[in-house]
Amino acid sequence: MSTVNADGLVPIAAKITSVFYRRPSPTEPPYVEVGDEVDEGSIVCILEVMKCLNTVSAGVNGHIVKILAENGQTVEKGEVVMLIEPSK
């Protein structure tokens, strides 16, 4: 199971410094929006490192509470990009 923070939320953090993308391509809708229900296998974003696109899964069943990074923004290793409230 994913780690839960003090607020009871599961943070999704960048594993390496990368570029955060909310959608699979500029013409596609975002993978998720605040309030969306996800399961542990749901893709929630892409992190790009040197032209390699790495999809990121939710890792937990729940719903998206907050999206902290902007589309196209560089994020640092360990930076939280999204918060998920796990299902009870």
C-alpha positions as CSV (number, residue, x, y, z in Angstrom):
1,M,0.0,0.0,0.0
2,S,1.1,3.6,-0.6
3,T,2.3,5.8,2.2
4,V,-0.4,8.0,3.8
5,N,0.6,11.4,5.1
6,A,-0.5,13.1,8.4
7,D,-3.7,14.4,6.7
8,G,-4.7,10.9,5.6
9,L,-3.8,11.6,2.0
10,V,-1.5,9.6,-0.4
11,P,1.0,11.8,-2.1
12,I,2.2,11.1,-5.6
13,A,5.7,12.3,-5.9
14,A,8.3,12.6,-8.7
15,K,10.9,9.8,-8.4
16,I,13.4,11.9,-10.4
17,T,13.6,15.5,-11.6
18,S,11.4,15.5,-14.7
19,V,8.7,17.4,-16.6
20,F,5.1,16.8,-15.4
21,Y,2.3,16.3,-17.9
22,R,-1.4,15.9,-17.1
23,R,-2.4,14.6,-20.5
24,P,-1.1,12.0,-23.0
25,S,-0.8,14.7,-25.7
26,P,-1.6,18.4,-26.1
27,T,-4.9,17.5,-27.9
28,E,-6.1,14.9,-25.4
29,P,-8.0,15.6,-22.1
30,P,-6.1,15.3,-18.8
31,Y,-5.8,11.8,-17.3
32,V,-7.5,13.0,-14.1
33,E,-9.2,16.1,-12.6
34,V,-9.8,17.0,-8.9
35,G,-12.6,14.8,-7.6
36,D,-12.1,11.9,-10.1
37,E,-12.2,8.4,-8.7
38,V,-9.1,6.3,-9.4
39,D,-8.0,2.8,-8.7
40,E,-4.5,1.7,-8.0
41,G,-3.7,1.1,-11.7
42,S,-5.2,4.3,-13.0
43,I,-2.7,6.5,-14.9
44,V,-2.7,9.9,-13.3
45,C,0.1,11.7,-15.1
46,I,3.3,11.4,-17.2
47,L,6.8,12.3,-16.0
48,E,9.3,13.0,-18.9
49,V,13.0,12.5,-18.4
50,M,15.2,13.1,-21.5
51,K,12.4,12.4,-23.9
52,C,11.4,9.2,-22.1
53,L,7.8,9.3,-21.1
54,N,7.0,7.5,-17.8
55,T,3.4,7.0,-16.9
56,V,2.6,7.2,-13.2
57,S,-0.2,5.2,-11.6
58,A,-2.3,6.2,-8.6
59,G,-1.1,3.2,-6.6
60,V,-4.2,3.3,-4.4
61,N,-8.0,3.3,-4.8
62,G,-9.5,6.7,-3.9
63,H,-10.2,10.1,-5.4
64,I,-8.0,13.0,-6.5
65,V,-8.0,15.8,-3.9
66,K,-5.4,18.2,-5.3
67,I,-3.1,18.6,-8.3
68,L,-0.1,20.5,-7.2
69,A,2.0,20.8,-10.3
70,E,1.2,22.7,-13.5
71,N,1.2,20.9,-16.9
72,G,4.6,21.2,-18.5
73,Q,6.3,22.2,-15.2
74,T,9.7,20.8,-14.2
75,V,9.3,19.0,-10.9
76,E,12.2,18.0,-8.6
77,K,12.8,14.5,-7.3
78,G,10.5,13.9,-4.3
79,E,8.2,16.8,-5.1
80,V,4.6,16.0,-4.6
81,V,2.6,16.5,-7.8
82,M,-0.8,15.1,-6.6
83,L,-2.7,14.1,-3.5
84,I,-5.2,11.2,-3.4
85,E,-7.7,10.5,-0.6
86,P,-7.8,6.7,-0.3
87,S,-11.1,4.8,-0.2
88,K,-12.2,3.7,3.2
